[in-house]
Amino acid sequence: MAYFIFIKNSDGVNGSLYRIAENKSDLDNLNIVQSNYKIIEVSQNNFDDVKYSIKQILNYDGNTVNYLNIEYIGAVDKNSFLKEINGCKNAIIQFLNANKEHPLYSKWNDYYNQLSNLNLNNINYPLNISLEQYLNNIDQTSLNILQLP
């Protein structure tokens, strides 16, 4: 099962999502004190819809997550896609620099390198899917920045 991690005591509050975890191992390796958060178990399908920006999480009510179906407006050109990738890389490098002994260090270091080596010249723009969906479509590792420990 997958998990969505929310700010505790924020029932009904939009924007209270903190992190997402694809499985129990990833959840246990987040750099959080779990008792300080509201953790809701969700299906793999709902996790994937959020990971790939098909759905946006509005909020939670008890153990029910409320979603909004979205039409993702992706990169209109190479420069905007590069900007999106660089934003992800900046967050990842901050994690890597501060967590050299973390159990998920290699996973995120590999992903950082994958993003650094992505050939943006072979993409047809506008790209109306998320970076994560694009990587999944070309059979490469796909991680959402909300999964970052």
C-alpha positions in Angstrom: 0.0 0.0 0.0 0.9 3.6 -0.5 0.6 6.6 1.9 -0.2 10.2 1.9 1.3 12.2 4.8 -0.6 15.3 5.9 -0.1 18.0 8.5 -1.7 16.7 11.6 -5.1 18.2 12.8 -5.7 19.7 9.3 -8.9 18.0 8.4 -10.6 19.9 5.6 -7.7 22.3 5.1 -6.6 22.6 1.5 -2.8 22.3 0.9 -2.1 20.2 4.0 -0.3 17.4 2.1 3.3 17.1 3.2 4.7 14.0 1.5 3.8 10.9 -0.3 5.3 7.4 0.1 4.9 4.5 -2.3 5.3 1.8 0.3 6.0 1.1 3.9 9.7 1.1 3.5 9.7 4.6 1.9 7.3 5.8 4.7 9.6 4.5 7.3 12.6 6.2 5.7 11.1 9.7 5.5 12.9 12.2 7.7 9.8 12.7 9.9 8.4 11.8 13.3 5.4 9.9 12.1 3.3 10.6 15.2 3.4 14.3 14.2 1.6 13.7 11.0 -1.7 12.3 9.7 -0.8 9.3 7.6 -3.5 7.9 5.3 -3.1 4.6 3.5 -4.2 4.8 -0.1 -4.4 2.5 -3.2 -1.6 2.3 -5.7 -3.9 3.8 -8.3 -4.6 6.9 -6.2 -0.9 7.2 -5.4 0.1 7.0 -9.1 -2.6 9.6 -10.0 -1.0 12.0 -7.6 2.6 11.1 -8.5 1.9 11.7 -12.2 -0.2 14.9 -11.6 -3.4 13.4 -12.9 -5.1 14.2 -9.6 -4.4 16.9 -7.1 -5.0 16.3 -3.4 -7.3 19.0 -2.0 -7.4 17.8 1.6 -8.4 15.0 3.9 -11.5 14.3 6.1 -10.8 11.7 8.7 -9.2 8.9 6.6 -10.8 10.0 3.3 -8.6 11.9 0.8 -10.4 14.4 -1.4 -9.0 14.8 -4.9 -9.4 17.1 -7.8 -9.0 15.8 -11.4 -6.7 18.1 -13.2 -5.6 18.8 -16.7 -1.9 19.1 -16.4 -0.3 21.9 -18.4 3.2 20.8 -18.9 6.3 22.4 -20.4 5.5 24.6 -23.4 9.1 24.5 -24.5 12.6 23.1 -23.7 13.5 26.0 -21.4 10.4 25.6 -19.3 10.9 21.9 -19.0 14.6 22.5 -18.0 13.4 25.0 -15.4 11.0 22.3 -13.9 13.8 19.7 -13.9 16.3 22.1 -12.3 13.8 22.8 -9.5 13.6 19.1 -8.8 17.4 18.8 -8.9 17.8 21.6 -6.5 15.6 20.0 -3.9 17.3 16.6 -4.4 20.8 18.0 -4.1 19.8 19.7 -0.8 18.7 16.3 0.5 21.8 14.5 -0.8 24.2 17.1 0.7 22.5 16.8 4.1 21.9 13.0 4.2 24.9 11.1 2.9 24.2 8.2 5.2 20.4 8.0 4.5 19.1 4.6 3.3 17.5 6.2 0.2 20.6 8.2 -0.7 21.6 6.0 -3.7 18.0 6.0 -5.0 17.9 9.8 -5.1 21.4 10.2 -6.3 20.7 7.9 -9.2 17.5 9.9 -9.9 19.5 13.2 -9.8 22.0 11.8 -12.3 19.2 10.6 -14.5 17.6 14.0 -14.5 21.0 15.6 -15.3 21.5 13.3 -18.3 18.0 13.6 -19.8 18.1 14.6 -23.4 15.6 17.4 -23.8 16.2 17.8 -27.6 14.2 14.7 -28.5 11.0 15.8 -26.9 8.0 17.2 -28.8 6.8 20.4 -27.1 4.4 21.4 -25.7 4.7 18.5 -23.3 1.2 18.2 -21.7 2.2 15.7 -19.1 4.3 15.9 -15.9 8.0 15.2 -15.7 7.1 12.1 -13.7 4.6 10.8 -16.4 7.1 11.6 -19.1 9.8 9.5 -17.4 7.3 6.7 -16.8 6.3 6.7 -20.5 9.9 6.3 -21.6 10.5 3.5 -19.0 12.8 5.4 -16.8 12.7 5.8 -13.1 10.1 8.3 -12.1 10.0 9.9 -8.6 7.8 12.8 -7.5 9.5 15.4 -5.4 6.9 14.8 -2.7 8.5 11.4 -2.2 11.8 13.0 -1.2 12.7 12.1 2.4 
